[in-house]
Structures are given as C-alpha cells and as structure tokens.
C-alpha cells in the first residue's frame, strides 16, 4: 500500500533537480507546508545533488548519497508517457539556453575579432609611415654625403640680415635638398619658387615653398629628371601655385662651387 510520503517521492526528487513545475509543483509545495518529514527529505536530496555536482571535478561522493537519490527517483512506479512528457518539458529549455550561450559567445568573439583587425590595420599604417620616413631620411643622408653631390650657396645682396640658401644637388639621381634662412615674409597669395638653371635650356621648376616665422624654409627632393646638368640655382617670387617659368627677377642666385 502506497503511503502519502511515497506518493510524493518522485516529485521530491524532481524538485531537488529543479525540473518540477506546474500543478505538480503547486501540489507538492502545499504538502511540504504541513509535512516536516518530506521537507527534511527534500533537503537531504538537495544535499545529495550538491555532492553529485561536485563529483564532476572533485573526489567521488559518498555512495550512500548517490544511491538514496537514485532510489528516490525510482521508488515510485511511473508511467512511461509521463516521464517522456517531463523530459521533453525541460530538454528544450536546456537546448534554448545552450543556443543563447553560443550566440552570446559568438557576439563577444566577433567584437574581439573586429578590435584585433582594427589594431592590425593601425599597426600596418604606422609601419608604412615609419618606413616612408626612414626612406626619406636615407635619401637625405645619401644626398648630403655623396662624393659627387653639387653644393651651391645662394645669397642676396643689400639686405640685412642677409638671406641665404644652400642647395645640394645629386645629378645622377635627380635628388635635391635646399635649405634657406633669413627669408623675408611674402606678400599675400605669393610663394618662393626654386629654379634649377641647366647648362643648356630654360630654368626648371625645383619646388615651391614659404618660410616659417623665423624666415627658414626647406625643399627636399622635388620632382626632377635625373641626369640634368645644373650650372646654377635661383629663387623668385611667384604665385602660390607656382609658375612653369620665372615671372620675376631672381632675389637669390648661386652657381656651382
């Protein structure tokens, strides 16, 4: 003959597992409110569940606790249909939770991946910029130290302080470095233009520039055709966009040393 406590044995085990719900849960809670024995059994089952959970990563739990939980679950005859329904009731929940967890993990990984890609792009840009600066520095050093570089000093008369310019020209490579100081301020919409005066032919534009507040200016490697023989360099004042040929009298002029 089935006792009242035996009637609730299965539901107590399912409640300990956290899968009991609905009308059965309400009926059991009502019974637990007035049954100290069943409340005690529920607490023991929960303790056994905790021991079983620890068994996945720790020492083997007491065989007594595991066996009592299994006996409680199997103690009451159950309808196969009812068991099937209960299992189907909470398996979809677990599947949904797993899918949600995978979705969250995917979003986190995508965010991290985007951050890493952006970091790689930034580092690549920095590397490209540094390589360009290194190349430019190497070209400047090569022009300064080349044995066959042409050194030209440009001066202006009757002004104080006297503007000066220094051109270093490497004909075989078409490389030119020009340094100037004490240049006078320019009128609005005007710029200085440097000219390479070849041994034959018309002056060749060699860079447009404006001095800084101290009258200093620099021109580094303007676009010049390699191999052009220069006999002098000159500076004129031109429109800001530059001119294809001089439109004013040179204010500075220097021949090869």
HUGIPE-V419072 format. One line per field, one symbol per residue. ss: DSSP state (H for helix, E for strand, L for the rest). A space follows every 50 residues. Layout:
ss: ???
This chain:
ss: LLLHHHHLHHHHHHHHHLLLLHHHHHHHHHHHHLLHHHHHHHHHHHHHHH HHHHLLLLLLLLHHHHHHHHHHHHLLLLLHHHHHHHHHHHHHHHHHHHHH HHHHHHHHHHHHHHHHHHHHHHHHHHHHHHHHHHHHHHHHHHHHHLLLLE EEEEELLLLLLLLEEEEEEELLLLEEEEEEELLLLLLLLEEEEEEEEELL LLLEEEEEELLLLLLLEEEELLLLLLLLLEEEEEEEEEELLLLLLLLLLL LEEEEEL
